[in-house]
Amino acid sequence: MSTTTIRLPEDLKARVAKAAEAAGTTSHNFILEAIAEKAELAERRGDFHAQADQRWAEFLETGESIPWEEMRRYLTDRIHGEAGPRPVARKFAK
């Protein structure tokens, strides 16, 4: 395991110590978990944007989409436990 030094303002260091104690852990472990959570969030955000870019490129290539009204109706039905047919993507005239 490598070592990294970080400089914390005194007020942040005190907040971390207090939060770590409340969580029943050490300040060191609390900081490690916070960094891991932040890295996970950044990775997930990157994956989300990559998928959005891929889907946008697919839309631009095919011109197919599902109207929001149809998708909303389908999702509302699903929330209420009703299994209706899935909307189908199709090309719309401009």
DSSP file (Angstrom, degrees, kcal/mol; ACC not computed):
  #  RESIDUE AA STRUCTURE BP1 BP2  ACC     N-H-->O    O-->H-N    N-H-->O    O-->H-N    TCO  KAPPA ALPHA  PHI   PSI    X-CA   Y-CA   Z-CA
    1    1 A M              0   0    0      0, 0.0     2,-0.1     0, 0.0     0, 0.0   0.000 360.0 360.0 360.0 134.5    0.0    0.0    0.0
    2    2 A S        -     0   0    0      1,-0.0     2,-0.4     2,-0.0     0, 0.0  -0.421 360.0-124.0 -87.6 166.2    1.4    3.4   -0.9
    3    3 A T        -     0   0    0     -2,-0.1     2,-0.4     2,-0.0    -1,-0.0  -0.923  23.5-177.3-113.2 135.2    1.4    6.5    1.3
    4    4 A T        -     0   0    0     -2,-0.4     2,-0.5     2,-0.0    -2,-0.0  -0.998  15.6-145.5-129.1 134.5   -0.1    9.8    0.3
    5    5 A T        -     0   0    0     -2,-0.4     2,-0.4     2,-0.0    -2,-0.0  -0.854  17.4-176.3-101.1 132.3    0.1   12.9    2.5
    6    6 A I        -     0   0    0     -2,-0.5     2,-0.6     2,-0.0    -2,-0.0  -0.960  19.8-138.0-124.6 147.4   -2.8   15.4    2.5
    7    7 A R        -     0   0    0     -2,-0.4    -2,-0.0     0, 0.0     0, 0.0  -0.915  21.9-167.3-105.9 122.1   -3.1   18.7    4.3
    8    8 A L        -     0   0    0     -2,-0.6     2,-0.0     2,-0.0    -2,-0.0  -0.887  25.4-115.0-109.4 136.9   -6.4   19.3    5.9
    9    9 A P     >  -     0   0    0      0, 0.0     4,-2.6     0, 0.0     3,-0.4  -0.401  35.2-113.2 -60.4 148.2   -7.6   22.6    7.3
   10   10 A E  H  > S+     0   0    0      1,-0.2     4,-2.3     2,-0.2     5,-0.2   0.865 115.9  53.1 -55.5 -40.0   -8.0   22.3   11.0
   11   11 A D  H  > S+     0   0    0      1,-0.2     4,-2.0     2,-0.2    -1,-0.2   0.894 111.0  46.1 -66.4 -37.7  -11.8   22.7   10.8
   12   12 A L  H  > S+     0   0    0     -3,-0.4     4,-2.8     2,-0.2    -2,-0.2   0.902 110.6  53.4 -69.3 -40.5  -12.1   19.9    8.3
   13   13 A K  H  X S+     0   0    0     -4,-2.6     4,-2.4     1,-0.2    -2,-0.2   0.904 110.1  48.0 -59.4 -41.7   -9.8   17.7   10.3
   14   14 A A  H  X S+     0   0    0     -4,-2.3     4,-2.4    -5,-0.2    -1,-0.2   0.897 111.3  50.3 -66.8 -40.2  -12.1   18.2   13.4
   15   15 A R  H  X S+     0   0    0     -4,-2.0     4,-2.7     2,-0.2     5,-0.2   0.913 111.1  48.8 -63.4 -42.7  -15.2   17.5   11.3
   16   16 A V  H  X S+     0   0    0     -4,-2.8     4,-2.9     2,-0.2     5,-0.2   0.928 111.3  49.8 -62.8 -45.3  -13.7   14.2   10.0
   17   17 A A  H  X S+     0   0    0     -4,-2.4     4,-2.3     1,-0.2    -2,-0.2   0.913 113.3  46.3 -60.6 -43.2  -12.7   13.2   13.5
   18   18 A K  H  X S+     0   0    0     -4,-2.4     4,-2.1     2,-0.2    -2,-0.2   0.918 114.9  46.1 -66.0 -44.0  -16.2   13.9   14.8
   19   19 A A  H  X S+     0   0    0     -4,-2.7     4,-1.8     2,-0.2    -2,-0.2   0.887 112.3  51.3 -67.0 -38.6  -17.9   12.1   11.9
   20   20 A A  H  X>S+     0   0    0     -4,-2.9     5,-2.7    -5,-0.2     4,-0.6   0.919 109.8  49.4 -64.3 -43.6  -15.5    9.1   12.2
   21   21 A E  H ><5S+     0   0    0     -4,-2.3     3,-1.0    -5,-0.2    -2,-0.2   0.920 110.6  50.0 -61.8 -43.1  -16.2    8.8   15.9
   22   22 A A  H 3<5S+     0   0    0     -4,-2.1    -1,-0.2     1,-0.3    -2,-0.2   0.836 111.4  49.7 -63.7 -31.9  -19.9    8.9   15.3
   23   23 A A  H 3<5S-     0   0    0     -4,-1.8    -1,-0.3    -5,-0.1    -2,-0.2   0.523 115.7-117.7 -84.8  -5.5  -19.5    6.2   12.6
   24   24 A G  T <<5S+     0   0    0     -3,-1.0     2,-0.2    -4,-0.6    -3,-0.2   0.852  78.5  99.3  74.8  34.6  -17.5    4.0   15.0
   25   25 A T  S   <S-     0   0    0     -5,-2.7    -1,-0.3    -6,-0.1     2,-0.2  -0.796  75.3 -86.8-139.3-179.2  -14.3    4.1   12.9
   26   26 A T     >  -     0   0    0     -2,-0.2     4,-2.5     1,-0.1     5,-0.2  -0.517  33.3-116.6 -89.5 161.3  -11.0    5.9   12.7
   27   27 A S  H  > S+     0   0    0      2,-0.2     4,-2.5     1,-0.2     5,-0.2   0.903 117.1  54.7 -61.1 -40.2  -10.3    9.2   10.9
   28   28 A H  H  > S+     0   0    0      1,-0.2     4,-2.4     2,-0.2    -1,-0.2   0.944 111.2  42.6 -58.2 -50.8   -8.0    7.3    8.6
   29   29 A N  H  > S+     0   0    0      1,-0.2     4,-2.7     2,-0.2    -1,-0.2   0.879 112.2  54.8 -65.8 -37.4  -10.6    4.7    7.6
   30   30 A F  H  X S+     0   0    0     -4,-2.5     4,-2.1     2,-0.2    -1,-0.2   0.922 110.0  46.5 -61.2 -44.2  -13.2    7.4    7.3
   31   31 A I  H  X S+     0   0    0     -4,-2.5     4,-2.5     2,-0.2    -2,-0.2   0.910 111.4  51.7 -65.2 -43.1  -11.0    9.3    4.9
   32   32 A L  H  X S+     0   0    0     -4,-2.4     4,-2.5     1,-0.2    -2,-0.2   0.927 111.4  47.1 -58.8 -45.3  -10.3    6.1    2.9
   33   33 A E  H  X S+     0   0    0     -4,-2.7     4,-2.5     1,-0.2    -1,-0.2   0.888 110.9  52.0 -64.9 -38.1  -14.0    5.4    2.6
   34   34 A A  H  X S+     0   0    0     -4,-2.1     4,-2.3     2,-0.2    -1,-0.2   0.915 111.3  46.7 -64.3 -42.6  -14.8    8.9    1.5
   35   35 A I  H  X S+     0   0    0     -4,-2.5     4,-2.6     2,-0.2    -2,-0.2   0.917 112.4  50.3 -65.3 -42.7  -12.1    8.8   -1.2
   36   36 A A  H  X S+     0   0    0     -4,-2.5     4,-2.5     1,-0.2    -2,-0.2   0.908 111.2  49.0 -62.4 -41.7  -13.4    5.4   -2.4
   37   37 A E  H  X S+     0   0    0     -4,-2.5     4,-2.4     2,-0.2    -1,-0.2   0.915 111.9  48.5 -63.5 -42.7  -17.0    6.7   -2.5
   38   38 A K  H  X S+     0   0    0     -4,-2.3     4,-2.3     2,-0.2    -2,-0.2   0.901 111.9  48.9 -65.7 -41.0  -15.9    9.8   -4.5
   39   39 A A  H  X S+     0   0    0     -4,-2.6     4,-2.5     2,-0.2    -2,-0.2   0.916 111.3  50.3 -63.7 -43.2  -13.9    7.7   -6.9
   40   40 A E  H  X S+     0   0    0     -4,-2.5     4,-2.7     1,-0.2    -2,-0.2   0.919 110.4  50.0 -60.4 -44.5  -16.9    5.3   -7.4
   41   41 A L  H  X S+     0   0    0     -4,-2.4     4,-2.5     1,-0.2    -1,-0.2   0.913 111.0  48.7 -61.4 -43.8  -19.2    8.3   -8.0
   42   42 A A  H  X S+     0   0    0     -4,-2.3     4,-2.3     2,-0.2    -1,-0.2   0.901 112.4  48.8 -64.1 -40.7  -16.8    9.7  -10.6
   43   43 A E  H  X S+     0   0    0     -4,-2.5     4,-2.5     2,-0.2    -2,-0.2   0.921 112.3  47.8 -64.7 -44.0  -16.5    6.4  -12.4
   44   44 A R  H  X S+     0   0    0     -4,-2.7     4,-2.5     2,-0.2    -2,-0.2   0.895 111.3  50.9 -64.3 -39.6  -20.2    5.9  -12.5
   45   45 A R  H  X S+     0   0    0     -4,-2.5     4,-2.5     2,-0.2    -1,-0.2   0.910 110.4  49.9 -63.6 -41.6  -20.7    9.4  -13.8
   46   46 A G  H  X S+     0   0    0     -4,-2.3     4,-2.3     2,-0.2    -2,-0.2   0.912 111.2  48.5 -62.3 -43.1  -18.2    8.7  -16.5
   47   47 A D  H  X S+     0   0    0     -4,-2.5     4,-2.5     2,-0.2    -2,-0.2   0.907 110.6  52.0 -62.2 -42.0  -19.9    5.5  -17.4
   48   48 A F  H  X S+     0   0    0     -4,-2.5     4,-2.4     1,-0.2    -2,-0.2   0.930 111.5  45.7 -60.2 -47.0  -23.3    7.3  -17.5
   49   49 A H  H  X S+     0   0    0     -4,-2.5     4,-2.6     2,-0.2    -1,-0.2   0.881 111.3  52.4 -66.5 -37.6  -21.9   10.0  -19.9
   50   50 A A  H  X S+     0   0    0     -4,-2.3     4,-2.2     2,-0.2    -1,-0.2   0.919 111.5  46.6 -63.2 -42.8  -20.3    7.4  -22.1
   51   51 A Q  H  X S+     0   0    0     -4,-2.5     4,-2.6     2,-0.2    -2,-0.2   0.904 111.9  50.9 -66.3 -40.3  -23.6    5.5  -22.4
   52   52 A A  H  X S+     0   0    0     -4,-2.4     4,-2.5     2,-0.2    -2,-0.2   0.920 110.7  48.9 -62.8 -43.1  -25.4    8.7  -23.1
   53   53 A D  H  X S+     0   0    0     -4,-2.6     4,-2.4     2,-0.2    -1,-0.2   0.908 111.7  49.5 -61.8 -41.9  -23.0    9.7  -25.8
   54   54 A Q  H  X S+     0   0    0     -4,-2.2     4,-2.1     1,-0.2    -2,-0.2   0.918 112.9  46.4 -63.9 -43.7  -23.3    6.2  -27.4
   55   55 A R  H  X S+     0   0    0     -4,-2.6     4,-2.4     2,-0.2    -2,-0.2   0.875 111.3  51.7 -68.2 -36.2  -27.1    6.4  -27.3
   56   56 A W  H  X S+     0   0    0     -4,-2.5     4,-2.6     2,-0.2    -2,-0.2   0.917 109.7  49.7 -65.0 -42.6  -27.1    9.9  -28.8
   57   57 A A  H  X S+     0   0    0     -4,-2.4     4,-2.0     1,-0.2    -2,-0.2   0.896 110.6  50.8 -61.9 -39.9  -24.8    8.7  -31.6
   58   58 A E  H  X S+     0   0    0     -4,-2.1     4,-2.7     2,-0.2     5,-0.4   0.912 110.1  49.5 -64.3 -42.3  -27.1    5.8  -32.3
   59   59 A F  H  X S+     0   0    0     -4,-2.4     4,-3.4     1,-0.2    -2,-0.2   0.929 110.6  49.7 -62.2 -44.5  -30.1    8.2  -32.4
   60   60 A L  H  < S+     0   0    0     -4,-2.6    -1,-0.2     1,-0.2    -2,-0.2   0.860 114.2  46.5 -62.9 -34.3  -28.3   10.5  -34.8
   61   61 A E  H  < S+     0   0    0     -4,-2.0    -2,-0.2    -5,-0.2    -1,-0.2   0.911 127.4  24.2 -73.3 -43.6  -27.5    7.5  -37.0
   62   62 A T  H  < S-     0   0    0     -4,-2.7    -2,-0.2    -5,-0.1    -3,-0.2   0.783  84.6-143.0 -95.7 -29.5  -30.9    5.9  -37.0
   63   63 A G     <  +     0   0    0     -4,-3.4    29,-0.7    -5,-0.4     2,-0.3   0.586  54.7 137.8  73.9   9.9  -33.2    8.8  -36.3
   64   64 A E  E     +A   91   0A   0     -6,-0.3     2,-0.3    27,-0.2    -1,-0.3  -0.705  19.8 149.4 -94.3 140.1  -35.4    6.4  -34.2
   65   65 A S  E     -A   90   0A   0     25,-2.3    25,-2.2    -2,-0.3    23,-0.1  -0.957  42.8-113.9-154.7 171.8  -36.9    7.4  -30.9
   66   66 A I        -     0   0    0     -2,-0.3    23,-0.1    23,-0.2     5,-0.0  -0.964  38.3-115.1-112.5 125.7  -39.8    6.8  -28.6
   67   67 A P     >  -     0   0    0      0, 0.0     4,-2.1     0, 0.0     3,-0.5  -0.333  22.0-125.4 -59.5 139.8  -42.2    9.7  -28.0
   68   68 A W  H  > S+     0   0    0      1,-0.2     4,-3.3     2,-0.2     5,-0.3   0.864 108.3  58.9 -55.9 -39.6  -42.1   10.8  -24.4
   69   69 A E  H  > S+     0   0    0      1,-0.2     4,-2.2     2,-0.2    -1,-0.2   0.914 108.6  44.6 -58.8 -43.3  -45.9   10.4  -24.1
   70   70 A E  H  > S+     0   0    0     -3,-0.5     4,-2.2     2,-0.2    -1,-0.2   0.913 115.8  46.7 -67.2 -42.7  -45.7    6.7  -25.0
   71   71 A M  H  X S+     0   0    0     -4,-2.1     4,-2.8     2,-0.2     5,-0.2   0.909 111.9  50.9 -66.8 -41.2  -42.8    6.1  -22.7
   72   72 A R  H  X S+     0   0    0     -4,-3.3     4,-2.7    -5,-0.2     5,-0.2   0.922 110.4  49.0 -62.2 -44.0  -44.4    7.9  -19.8
   73   73 A R  H  X S+     0   0    0     -4,-2.2     4,-2.4    -5,-0.3    -1,-0.2   0.923 112.5  48.8 -61.3 -44.0  -47.6    5.9  -20.2
   74   74 A Y  H  X S+     0   0    0     -4,-2.2     4,-2.2     2,-0.2    10,-0.2   0.926 113.5  45.7 -61.4 -46.6  -45.6    2.7  -20.3
   75   75 A L  H  X S+     0   0    0     -4,-2.8     4,-2.3     2,-0.2    -2,-0.2   0.887 111.7  51.7 -67.1 -38.4  -43.6    3.6  -17.2
   76   76 A T  H  X S+     0   0    0     -4,-2.7     4,-1.7    -5,-0.2    -1,-0.2   0.919 109.8  49.8 -63.1 -43.3  -46.7    4.7  -15.3
   77   77 A D  H  <>S+     0   0    0     -4,-2.4     5,-2.9    -5,-0.2    -2,-0.2   0.918 110.0  51.0 -60.0 -43.4  -48.3    1.4  -16.1
   78   78 A R  H ><5S+     0   0    0     -4,-2.2     3,-1.6     1,-0.2    -2,-0.2   0.894 106.4  54.2 -62.3 -40.6  -45.3   -0.4  -14.9
   79   79 A I  H 3<5S+     0   0    0     -4,-2.3    -1,-0.2     1,-0.3    -2,-0.2   0.875 109.5  48.7 -60.3 -36.9  -45.3    1.5  -11.6
   80   80 A H  T 3<5S-     0   0    0     -4,-1.7    -1,-0.3    -5,-0.1    -2,-0.2   0.278 122.9-106.1 -88.7  11.1  -48.9    0.5  -11.1
   81   81 A G  T < 5S+     0   0    0     -3,-1.6     2,-0.5     1,-0.3    -3,-0.2   0.603  75.3 137.1  79.2  11.6  -48.1   -3.2  -11.8
   82   82 A E      < -     0   0    0     -5,-2.9     2,-1.0    -6,-0.2    -1,-0.3  -0.790  45.4-148.4 -95.0 132.4  -49.7   -3.3  -15.2
   83   83 A A        +     0   0    0     -2,-0.5     3,-0.1    -3,-0.1    -9,-0.0  -0.749  29.6 164.6-103.9  88.7  -47.7   -5.0  -17.9
   84   84 A G        -     0   0    0     -2,-1.0     2,-0.1   -10,-0.2   -10,-0.0  -0.426  47.9 -72.7 -92.9 174.2  -48.5   -3.3  -21.2
   85   85 A P        -     0   0    0      0, 0.0    -1,-0.1     0, 0.0     3,-0.1  -0.402  52.8-109.9 -67.9 143.4  -46.5   -3.6  -24.4
   86   86 A R        -     0   0    0      1,-0.1   -15,-0.1    -2,-0.1    -3,-0.0  -0.498  36.5-107.5 -71.1 139.4  -43.1   -1.9  -24.5
   87   87 A P        -     0   0    0      0, 0.0     2,-0.5     0, 0.0    -1,-0.1  -0.340  32.5-135.5 -63.5 150.4  -43.0    1.1  -26.8
   88   88 A V        -     0   0    0    -23,-0.1     2,-0.1    -3,-0.1   -23,-0.1  -0.925  13.5-120.7-113.7 132.9  -41.0    0.6  -30.0
   89   89 A A        +     0   0    0     -2,-0.5     2,-0.3   -23,-0.1   -23,-0.2  -0.451  42.1 165.6 -68.5 141.0  -38.5    3.1  -31.3
   90   90 A R  E     -A   65   0A   0    -25,-2.2   -25,-2.3    -2,-0.1     2,-0.3  -0.978  39.0 -94.7-153.1 163.1  -39.3    4.4  -34.8
   91   91 A K  E     -A   64   0A   0     -2,-0.3     2,-0.4   -27,-0.2   -27,-0.2  -0.600  36.2-154.3 -82.0 139.6  -38.4    7.2  -37.1
   92   92 A F        -     0   0    0    -29,-0.7     2,-0.1    -2,-0.3    -1,-0.0  -0.893  21.0-108.6-116.0 147.0  -40.5   10.3  -37.1
   93   93 A A              0   0    0     -2,-0.4    -1,-0.0     1,-0.1     0, 0.0  -0.411 360.0 360.0 -69.4 146.7  -41.0   12.8  -40.0
   94   94 A K              0   0    0     -2,-0.1    -1,-0.1     0, 0.0    -2,-0.0   0.444 360.0 360.0 -86.2 360.0  -39.4   16.1  -39.5
